[in-house]
Amino acid sequence: MKKNMIVGIAVAAGMLSFGALSASAVDSCGKCADKQAVQQFTQETAALSSALRAKDIELREQYTYEGIDIRKVSVLETELKDLKDKINVVAQKYGLPACSRS
């Protein structure tokens, strides 16, 4: 009984410290990019982001069907990867780290 309580306290402490670490990382990451660069990136990739969301929804719909079309899923996954690659190229153009992209 005592051993279980110690393990439970250790797990809870670990979860709390991880949460605090994650929260501090979010605060510091928002300051790692120029606001103007983020705004330009957002404007330039708006169409790509919209297409990415649409393809993601379409892919999720495919996964809900009982008779899944493997070829269509493969095509959608390839299109999603291509869109993400294009967005990453624009992010690199503006020097944005992954944490500043939304």
C-alpha positions in Angstrom: 0.0 0.0 0.0 2.8 2.4 1.0 4.7 1.5 -2.2 1.6 2.3 -4.4 1.2 5.7 -2.7 4.9 6.6 -3.4 4.6 5.6 -7.0 1.3 7.6 -7.3 3.0 10.7 -5.9 6.0 10.3 -8.1 3.8 10.0 -11.2 1.7 13.0 -10.2 4.9 15.1 -9.6 6.3 14.1 -12.9 3.1 15.1 -14.7 3.0 18.5 -13.0 6.6 19.2 -13.9 6.0 18.2 -17.5 3.0 20.5 -17.6 5.0 23.4 -16.2 7.9 22.7 -18.7 5.4 22.6 -21.6 3.8 25.9 -20.5 7.1 27.7 -20.2 8.1 26.4 -23.7 5.0 27.9 -25.2 5.7 31.3 -23.7 9.3 31.5 -24.9 8.5 30.1 -28.3 6.1 32.8 -29.3 8.9 35.4 -29.0 11.4 33.5 -31.4 10.0 35.0 -34.6 9.4 38.5 -35.9 5.7 39.4 -35.8 5.9 40.9 -39.3 7.5 37.7 -40.7 4.8 35.6 -39.1 2.1 37.9 -40.6 3.7 37.7 -44.1 4.0 33.9 -43.8 0.3 33.6 -42.7 -0.8 35.8 -45.7 1.3 33.9 -48.2 0.3 30.5 -47.0 -3.4 31.1 -46.4 -4.5 29.3 -49.6 -2.1 26.4 -48.9 -3.4 26.1 -45.3 -7.0 26.2 -46.5 -6.3 23.4 -49.1 -4.4 21.5 -46.4 -7.4 21.6 -44.1 -9.8 20.5 -46.9 -7.6 17.6 -47.8 -7.2 16.6 -44.2 -11.0 16.5 -43.8 -11.4 14.5 -47.0 -8.8 12.0 -45.7 -10.6 11.7 -42.3 -13.8 11.0 -44.2 -12.1 8.2 -46.1 -11.1 6.6 -42.8 -14.7 6.6 -41.6 -16.0 4.5 -44.5 -16.2 0.7 -44.0 -14.9 0.1 -47.5 -11.8 2.3 -47.6 -10.4 3.2 -51.0 -6.6 2.6 -50.5 -5.7 4.4 -53.7 -7.6 7.5 -52.8 -6.1 7.5 -49.3 -2.7 7.2 -50.8 -3.3 10.1 -53.2 -4.7 12.3 -50.4 -1.7 11.5 -48.1 0.7 12.4 -50.9 -1.2 15.7 -51.5 -1.1 16.5 -47.8 2.7 15.9 -47.7 3.2 18.1 -50.8 1.1 20.9 -49.2 3.1 20.7 -46.0 6.4 20.8 -47.9 5.3 23.9 -49.7 4.3 25.6 -46.4 7.7 24.6 -45.0 9.5 26.2 -47.9 7.7 29.5 -47.3 8.5 29.2 -43.5 12.2 28.7 -44.3 12.0 31.7 -46.6 10.9 33.9 -43.7 13.2 32.1 -41.2 10.4 30.8 -39.0 11.0 27.9 -36.7 8.3 25.2 -36.4 7.0 26.6 -33.1 5.9 29.9 -34.7 3.8 28.3 -37.4 0.1 27.9 -36.9 
